[in-house]
């Protein structure tokens, strides 16, 4: 039963159902502060400010407003773009949106209502009327949420009961009752959670983000302190993803240390290799006490390098419905809720991980299909432009993710909403220059300096790239379009392709440039300067960093430059992990 309002998402669960919260977007710092003071005093309404207009959607996800007020009185701002962004969002699209216009901006009223705004007021307006309208829309929103929450709670209970019954039947059929009591409440709970995990995994679009999520969910499911994922690449397994809670606690950032990728052959000499070769799961109670005569062995050099002690381990093949092994997931050292070690993994754990691996493999195959489509588009651009290598796009996406993570941390944006945004950014960043497929080879591969006419042809790649994603309304297409079209705009307004205003073309300035485009613009320049191109040698790092610092407030958003330098070690790790010509060996 759909009412057009959200029923059970991350945003609704955070809303206090007895409090009005207004997010005030635009208007400038001085005007917004004055309006917040007025509304708080007159109406008892909590007011949060978002003067950076293009950050409104992310800010709304973070603060969970019951009403959004877009202040159009700022010169040259019609609010329609941000209105469209807000209404498209799955997290906040149902929140009532009001617009406050001056006489000069009131002409966009019809377009605003057509775009989904709930109310439209022209300044000056009395405080009493403004407060009354805000409270009316907020109350209506909260009442529908209350009603839907009670209905969805009943539906959710029914769904959980059905899931529990299915899980119980499955456990009775496939678990040895001598080692796992199917009536154990924790066991039922862990099984019933698998369905929701599968749904959430299939919503992750970026392959890197998906694999991190799979490893996190598997560790959480089995209460494992550490875990790794090996991905099969031909006759070898690549050590691709690694998490370790104990090692993460030793670092300042709370992240595990960076570990270089390596490959192991698909043979029965290693644990992962044996699992991949046989297609069978393997439980090792103690990695340092593997019985003599076992075909596989444990390589302790990794433990010695990190100062860690692997004990119990489960290794499970990631096998698709056709029996093809996509990789191997290993979970290491089960722990109790207080952090103390358990004696080892149980038969329940093995059975549960087997189910989880089946769910995860479906998500991996779906992500592979999407990733392959993206890689084909990147490959097309790479054929046209030698600078567009696979390493380049992976590095730009990696830098962008690092910068966005710190930007989000500073604003308290976390959880599923954050992960979804980061996922969109990583994918969009990989496609930033796909529009170069429409630029002639003679220009893209020219070793010397371009003449003005040739440079104009190159600049058209932004419009071509944006047009490739303009016909589909999904969040990912919106992000890819913004990044492809606008990543060459500059903070000081001297970039391209620009925007037409009163018949004159000018570059977008400051926050007129969407956040994702600003992040990718900085990431792209850093990588372009740091690597060899057909028309230039790679710059030494000090020279690159000096230029980026000097272009704060010029080419680049000053806050993003600050974040870039704060996260420079992570940036360097991304650079080193995705070289165009990686060294051979371990």
VOGU-3710 file (C-alpha; in Angstrom, 3 decimals, decimal comma):
1> xxxxxxxxxx> 0,000/0,000/0,000  1,881/2,992/-1,268  1,187/6,528/-0,126  4,089/8,225/-1,866  5,812/8,629/1,509  8,731/6,505/2,751  7,780/3,575/4,929  10,940/1,916/6,200  14,226/3,368/5,107  17,319/4,700/6,814
11> xxxxxxxxxx> 15,945/8,233/6,899  12,527/7,434/8,394  13,976/5,382/11,222  16,009/8,410/12,376  13,091/10,879/12,428  11,743/11,903/15,844  7,982/11,769/15,375  7,227/14,658/17,740  9,663/17,268/16,415  9,650/19,562/13,376
21> xxxxxxxxxx> 13,037/19,787/11,623  13,569/22,237/8,781  16,514/22,126/6,370  17,081/25,619/4,953  18,855/25,480/1,588  20,526/28,497/-0,060  19,921/32,127/0,760  23,478/32,979/1,751  25,037/32,709/5,204  23,758/36,023/6,602
31> xxxxxxxxxx> 20,168/35,700/5,368  19,959/32,038/6,336  21,247/32,651/9,858  18,730/35,457/10,347  15,863/33,320/9,072  16,872/30,404/11,306  16,886/32,654/14,363  13,446/34,001/13,453  11,878/30,578/12,868  13,387/28,987/15,955
41> xxxxxxxxxx> 12,161/31,791/18,196  8,717/32,103/16,655  7,730/28,530/15,964  9,826/26,137/18,023  11,145/24,633/14,795  14,579/23,060/14,629  16,465/24,615/11,700  19,606/23,303/9,995  21,423/25,368/7,375  22,866/24,240/4,053
51> xxxxxxxxxx> 24,341/27,274/2,325  26,301/25,035/-0,074  23,373/24,415/-2,395  24,779/21,439/-4,264  25,355/19,598/-0,982  21,648/19,782/-0,070  20,825/16,147/-0,865  23,723/14,783/1,180  22,926/17,171/4,040  19,257/16,142/3,998
61> xxxxxxxxxx> 20,202/12,466/4,250  22,359/13,324/7,264  19,973/15,572/9,247  16,635/13,843/8,414  14,398/16,953/7,996  10,617/16,872/8,057  10,482/19,901/5,712  12,988/21,406/3,251  12,853/25,133/2,441  14,753/26,308/-0,651
71> xxxxxxxxxx> 15,493/30,030/-0,466  15,528/31,461/-4,008  16,303/35,030/-3,024  19,949/34,514/-3,838  20,660/36,188/-7,195  20,851/33,887/-10,211  19,509/30,807/-8,381  16,215/29,256/-9,541  16,399/26,127/-7,360  14,998/23,804/-10,032
81> xxxxxxxxxx> 18,106/21,641/-10,350  18,386/20,998/-6,634  14,609/20,432/-6,452  14,920/17,715/-9,101  17,856/16,124/-7,260  15,984/16,062/-3,969  12,790/14,593/-5,463  14,725/11,812/-7,240  16,410/10,655/-4,037  15,108/7,385/-2,651
91> xxxxxxxxxx> 16,004/8,513/0,885  14,485/12,024/0,931  12,251/12,286/-2,148  9,066/12,253/-0,069  10,041/15,089/2,295  7,835/18,181/1,639  9,773/20,911/-0,178  8,851/24,605/0,063  10,308/27,461/-1,972  10,752/31,040/-0,821
101> xxxxxxxxxx> 11,170/33,476/-3,735  11,624/37,197/-4,215  9,477/39,089/-6,700  12,302/38,743/-9,254  12,401/34,942/-8,950  8,669/34,297/-8,622  8,322/33,590/-12,354  9,512/29,999/-11,884  6,471/29,129/-9,713  4,792/26,882/-12,336
111> xxxxxxxxxx> 8,018/25,031/-13,082  8,589/24,533/-9,362  5,159/22,989/-8,823  5,622/20,846/-11,916  8,929/19,683/-10,427  7,280/18,538/-7,198  7,514/21,421/-4,753  4,830/21,317/-2,053  4,490/25,068/-1,423  5,702/28,332/-2,961
121> xxxxxxxxxx> 5,865/31,679/-1,120  6,944/35,138/-2,313  8,960/37,338/0,029  8,082/39,393/1,984  5,864/37,002/3,907  4,756/37,274/7,517  6,548/35,147/10,071  3,212/33,810/11,303  2,246/32,562/7,843  5,669/31,063/7,149
131> xxxxxxxxxx> 5,761/29,209/10,476  2,196/27,962/10,013  2,923/26,577/6,554  6,114/24,860/7,724  4,357/23,266/10,680  1,407/22,167/8,506  3,618/20,402/5,957  5,835/18,919/8,656  2,846/17,631/10,634  1,343/16,050/7,524
141> xxxxxxxxxx> 4,614/14,306/6,732  5,018/13,034/10,299  1,400/11,801/10,485  1,810/9,712/7,338  5,070/8,301/8,648  3,378/7,356/11,946  0,542/5,640/10,083  2,841/3,836/7,660  5,229/2,875/10,412  2,495/1,067/12,350
151> xxxxxxxxxx> 1,367/-0,721/9,173  4,899/-1,560/8,064  5,752/-2,810/11,563  2,954/-5,386/11,240  4,038/-6,292/7,715  7,651/-6,473/8,831  6,705/-8,836/11,662  4,862/-11,085/9,222  7,861/-11,032/6,874  10,266/-11,867/9,686
161> xxxxxxxxxx> 8,084/-14,760/10,791  7,972/-16,117/7,235  11,760/-15,736/6,937  12,291/-17,456/10,278  10,075/-20,386/9,241  11,923/-20,752/5,937  15,240/-20,583/7,731  14,118/-23,144/10,262  13,049/-25,591/7,562  16,309/-25,057/5,701
171> xxxxxxxxxx> 18,362/-25,608/8,809  16,486/-28,827/9,623  17,180/-30,173/6,140  20,829/-29,298/5,831  22,419/-28,946/9,273  23,610/-31,910/11,299  21,309/-31,718/14,338  23,931/-33,345/16,499  26,191/-30,298/16,172  23,665/-27,501/15,552
181> xxxxxxxxxx> 20,324/-27,153/17,314  17,926/-25,637/14,729  15,815/-24,176/17,539  18,701/-22,094/18,869  17,469/-18,476/18,794  20,777/-16,964/17,656  21,044/-19,512/14,861  17,520/-18,665/13,656  18,307/-14,949/13,790  21,508/-15,324/11,794
191> xxxxxxxxxx> 19,731/-17,362/9,117  16,771/-15,006/8,873  19,114/-12,088/8,273  20,555/-13,637/5,114  17,639/-12,564/2,890  18,015/-8,899/3,815  21,770/-9,100/3,265  21,159/-10,483/-0,225  18,795/-7,624/-1,077  21,269/-5,028/0,159
201> xxxxxxxxxx> 24,228/-6,590/-1,657  22,366/-6,473/-4,954  21,868/-2,712/-4,547  25,632/-2,051/-4,491  26,775/-1,060/-7,975  30,522/-0,497/-7,647  32,525/-3,731/-7,653  35,110/-2,541/-5,120  32,401/-1,356/-2,727  30,524/-4,633/-3,167
211> xxxxxxxxxx> 33,520/-6,783/-2,264  34,230/-4,706/0,832  30,582/-5,064/1,850  30,596/-8,833/1,256  33,672/-9,252/3,439  32,226/-7,050/6,182  28,886/-8,891/6,179  30,573/-12,310/6,227  32,769/-11,305/9,166  29,768/-9,918/11,023
221> xxxxxxxxxx> 27,729/-13,059/10,334  30,387/-15,412/11,720  31,882/-12,987/14,281  35,292/-13,275/12,618  38,133/-10,928/13,527  39,669/-10,946/10,055  38,937/-11,978/6,501  40,262/-11,991/2,958  38,842/-12,454/-0,511  40,845/-13,973/-3,361
231> xxxxxxxxxx> 39,508/-13,426/-6,880  40,266/-15,947/-9,606  42,158/-14,588/-12,580  42,997/-17,410/-14,975  45,230/-19,948/-13,267  45,892/-17,748/-10,255  44,067/-16,255/-7,280  44,622/-12,562/-6,611  44,673/-11,404/-3,002  42,188/-8,592/-3,539
241> xxxxxxxxxx> 40,389/-7,586/-0,310  41,528/-7,700/3,278  40,012/-6,722/6,644  41,441/-7,204/10,117  39,785/-5,688/13,171  42,766/-6,283/15,475  45,246/-4,591/13,131  42,830/-1,722/12,452  42,735/-0,900/16,158  46,482/-0,313/16,111
251> xxxxxxxxxx> 46,281/2,475/13,499  45,378/6,126/13,921  42,708/6,000/11,193  41,077/2,795/12,422  41,755/1,111/9,079  43,917/-1,989/8,650  47,387/-1,398/7,167  47,674/-1,298/3,396  48,855/-4,624/2,000  50,152/-5,034/-1,526
261> xxxxxxxxxx> 48,190/-7,361/-3,755  49,776/-10,678/-4,677  48,802/-13,870/-6,512  48,882/-17,530/-5,601  48,590/-20,338/-8,143  45,456/-22,470/-8,231  47,104/-25,609/-6,871  46,572/-27,753/-3,799  49,646/-26,281/-2,068  47,827/-23,370/-0,408
271> xxxxxxxxxx> 44,541/-23,250/1,496  42,895/-20,864/-0,966  44,341/-22,749/-3,933  43,062/-26,108/-2,640  39,551/-24,709/-2,099  39,510/-23,167/-5,580  40,864/-26,337/-7,184  38,467/-28,744/-5,450  35,445/-26,453/-5,088  35,073/-27,692/-1,480
281> xxxxxxxxxx> 34,994/-25,627/1,722  37,780/-26,115/4,219  37,787/-25,635/7,996  41,244/-25,401/9,601  41,022/-25,375/13,437  44,607/-24,111/13,768  46,584/-22,840/10,793  49,878/-23,659/12,552  48,908/-27,271/13,330  47,823/-28,643/9,984
291> xxxxxxxxxx> 48,248/-32,439/10,039  51,290/-33,866/8,324  50,314/-35,298/4,958  47,656/-32,682/4,212  47,965/-31,533/0,576  47,641/-27,868/1,509  49,751/-25,743/3,818  49,541/-22,387/5,555  52,008/-19,646/4,590  52,865/-17,815/7,833
301> xxxxxxxxxx> 54,902/-15,057/6,149  51,809/-12,845/5,962  51,271/-13,149/9,719  54,937/-12,394/10,370  54,800/-9,314/8,165  51,789/-7,901/10,003  52,526/-9,131/13,523  49,362/-11,202/13,652  48,477/-14,778/14,624  45,996/-16,633/12,444
311> xxxxxxxxxx> 44,424/-19,557/14,243  41,071/-20,965/13,114  40,070/-20,395/9,471  37,168/-21,198/7,170  37,812/-21,000/3,430  34,755/-21,121/1,186  34,595/-21,148/-2,641  32,559/-18,407/-4,309  30,820/-20,650/-6,819  28,109/-19,624/-9,299
321> xxxxxxxxxx> 25,090/-21,687/-10,352  27,088/-23,250/-13,205  29,814/-24,426/-10,830  32,394/-21,860/-11,914  34,679/-20,692/-9,077  34,889/-16,890/-9,012  37,115/-16,722/-5,963  37,614/-17,786/-2,376  36,563/-16,061/0,858  38,532/-16,782/4,018
331> xxxxxxxxxx> 37,357/-15,877/7,538  39,895/-15,970/10,339  39,753/-16,161/14,162  36,186/-16,242/15,511  35,604/-14,003/18,540  32,979/-13,506/21,242  31,076/-10,224/21,584  33,600/-9,056/24,214  36,487/-9,536/21,782  37,855/-12,746/23,333
341> xxxxxxxxxx> 38,687/-15,647/21,048  36,392/-18,598/20,499  37,893/-22,064/20,281  37,051/-22,347/16,596  34,313/-22,131/14,000  31,285/-24,392/14,393  29,367/-26,556/11,958  26,684/-23,849/12,054  29,269/-21,316/10,928  30,335/-23,448/7,991
351> xxxxxxxxxx> 26,736/-24,025/6,915  25,906/-20,335/7,298  28,927/-19,214/5,275  27,971/-21,690/2,548  24,552/-20,003/2,258  26,118/-16,567/2,378  28,644/-17,430/-0,336  25,787/-18,444/-2,667  24,037/-15,111/-2,083  27,274/-13,152/-2,450
361> xxxxxxxxxx> 28,175/-14,913/-5,696  24,902/-13,793/-7,301  25,723/-10,204/-6,363  29,289/-10,580/-7,637  28,122/-11,888/-11,014  25,643/-9,003/-11,336  28,371/-6,518/-10,445  30,727/-8,211/-12,915  28,204/-7,708/-15,721  27,841/-4,026/-14,882
371> xxxxxxxxxx> 31,568/-3,610/-14,398  32,259/-5,268/-17,747  29,856/-2,866/-19,471  31,635/0,066/-17,867  35,032/-1,372/-18,764  33,954/-1,749/-22,384  33,025/1,929/-22,453  36,373/2,788/-20,850  38,160/0,526/-23,346  36,503/2,366/-26,210
381> xxxxxxxxxx> 37,839/5,649/-24,834  41,239/4,039/-24,225  41,485/2,960/-27,860  40,885/6,564/-28,892  43,062/8,214/-26,232  46,250/6,510/-24,950  45,969/8,490/-21,690  42,699/6,740/-20,792  44,225/3,542/-19,430  42,559/1,126/-17,073
391> xxxxxxxxxx> 45,036/2,208/-14,415  44,107/5,867/-14,890  40,376/5,358/-14,382  40,908/3,080/-11,374  43,250/5,620/-9,795  40,870/8,533/-10,388  37,991/6,503/-8,906  40,156/5,531/-5,932  41,317/9,093/-5,259  37,723/10,310/-5,517
401> xxxxxxxxxx> 36,532/7,713/-2,981  39,266/8,689/-0,507  38,392/12,394/-0,766  34,652/11,757/-0,494  35,080/9,538/2,565  36,852/12,341/4,453  34,374/14,957/3,175  31,536/12,771/4,486  33,244/12,072/7,791  33,497/15,807/8,464
411> xxxxxxxxxx> 29,733/16,097/7,999  28,742/13,005/9,925  27,410/11,240/6,823  27,760/7,511/7,388  25,983/4,182/7,087  24,063/2,968/4,046  23,373/6,486/2,763  27,104/7,218/2,692  27,961/3,892/1,085  25,381/4,439/-1,650
421> xxxxxxxxxx> 26,795/7,883/-2,468  30,386/6,621/-2,486  29,331/3,755/-4,726  27,796/6,171/-7,252  30,885/8,386/-7,171  33,370/5,564/-7,790  31,425/4,333/-10,805  30,839/7,827/-12,220  34,522/8,688/-11,769  35,561/5,757/-13,953
431> xxxxxxxxxx> 33,423/7,179/-16,762  34,585/10,790/-16,508  36,287/10,880/-19,908  34,180/8,374/-21,836  33,067/11,241/-24,106  36,474/11,132/-25,782  35,097/8,429/-28,045  33,642/11,336/-30,033  36,950/13,203/-30,478  39,105/12,460/-33,570
441> xxxxxxxxxx> 42,197/10,249/-33,118  44,396/12,809/-34,824  43,713/15,224/-31,978  43,725/12,844/-29,030  46,998/11,197/-30,101  48,773/14,366/-31,187  52,138/14,474/-29,333  52,520/18,239/-29,476  50,526/21,216/-28,267  46,978/21,564/-29,601
451> xxxxxxxxxx> 45,986/24,629/-31,595  42,850/26,566/-30,485  40,554/24,748/-32,903  41,836/21,340/-31,792  41,435/22,290/-28,139  37,811/23,265/-28,769  37,275/19,805/-30,280  38,742/18,176/-27,168  36,527/20,275/-24,902  33,470/18,820/-26,608
461> xxxxxxxxxx> 34,175/15,468/-24,935  32,446/16,768/-21,813  29,187/17,381/-23,662  29,444/14,075/-25,527  30,026/12,213/-22,262  27,167/13,984/-20,514  24,797/13,189/-23,389  25,576/9,456/-23,091  23,845/9,406/-19,681  21,135/12,009/-20,234
471> xxxxxxxxxx> 18,260/9,710/-21,220  18,101/7,509/-18,114  16,755/8,825/-14,800  18,674/6,549/-12,383  20,866/7,958/-9,616  23,934/6,415/-11,214  23,197/7,945/-14,623  22,689/11,345/-12,994  26,046/11,076/-11,249  27,824/9,880/-14,408
481> xxxxxxxxxx> 26,274/12,702/-16,435  27,318/15,374/-13,922  30,872/14,075/-13,683  31,379/13,573/-17,424  29,919/16,975/-18,251  31,350/19,134/-15,473  34,687/17,716/-14,256  36,601/20,407/-16,211  34,752/23,290/-14,579  36,895/25,363/-12,204
491> xxxxxxxxxx> 36,165/26,809/-8,773  37,067/30,306/-10,064  34,687/30,056/-13,040  37,390/29,700/-15,720  36,587/26,139/-16,771  34,339/24,522/-19,370  31,813/23,693/-20,834  30,172/26,532/-18,883  26,588/27,710/-18,694  24,674/30,263/-20,731
501> xxxxxxxxxx> 23,385/33,244/-18,750  21,572/36,140/-20,421  22,934/35,052/-23,772  26,538/34,930/-22,520  28,522/31,748/-21,882  30,375/31,681/-18,580  32,062/28,985/-16,536  30,334/27,561/-13,500  31,772/28,877/-10,242  32,202/27,451/-6,760
511> xxxxxxxxxx> 29,262/25,385/-5,567  27,498/25,747/-8,904  29,724/22,783/-9,755  28,293/19,577/-8,179  30,409/17,977/-5,472  31,152/14,795/-7,446  32,428/16,808/-10,407  34,645/18,922/-8,134  36,133/15,800/-6,555  36,764/14,044/-9,866
521> xxxxxxxxxx> 38,223/17,248/-11,357  40,888/17,349/-8,640  41,536/13,595/-8,843  41,883/13,708/-12,635  44,387/16,578/-12,610  46,517/14,908/-9,942  46,730/11,687/-11,934  47,261/13,400/-15,283  50,215/15,383/-13,930  51,665/12,404/-12,061
531> xxxxxxxxxx> 51,773/10,033/-15,038  53,399/9,968/-18,452  51,326/11,106/-21,414  52,186/11,107/-25,090  52,608/14,881/-24,961  54,457/15,146/-21,585  56,586/13,332/-19,042  55,318/12,605/-15,561  55,915/15,449/-13,143  57,784/14,713/-9,907
541> xxxxxxxxxx> 55,431/14,565/-6,947  56,654/17,773/-5,201  55,890/19,769/-8,338  52,411/18,234/-8,625  51,611/18,949/-4,970  52,874/22,510/-5,270  50,555/23,172/-8,217  47,527/21,666/-6,469  48,177/23,788/-3,387  48,588/26,916/-5,491
551> xxxxxxxxxx> 45,270/26,249/-7,271  43,218/26,155/-4,058  40,447/28,748/-4,592  41,507/28,820/-8,272  41,058/25,578/-10,132  39,967/23,587/-7,089  37,512/23,726/-4,196  39,695/24,842/-1,234  38,101/22,367/1,175  38,798/19,473/-1,184
561> xxxxxxxxxx> 42,432/20,581/-1,509  42,704/20,555/2,282  41,196/17,061/2,385  43,518/15,904/-0,414  46,622/16,812/1,597  45,172/15,409/4,828  44,653/12,065/3,064  47,841/12,103/1,005  49,105/8,757/2,338  45,876/7,053/1,242
571> xxxxxxxxxx> 46,068/8,839/-2,123  49,593/7,496/-2,619  48,452/3,989/-1,741  45,764/4,132/-4,435  48,341/5,390/-6,934  50,782/2,583/-6,134  48,074/-0,114/-6,191  46,890/0,716/-9,725  49,978/1,208/-11,850  49,536/0,879/-15,605
581> xxxxxx> 52,397/-1,599/-15,768  52,503/-3,417/-12,424  55,669/-5,215/-11,481  55,670/-8,950/-11,930  56,097/-11,293/-9,025  54,552/-11,678/-5,621
//
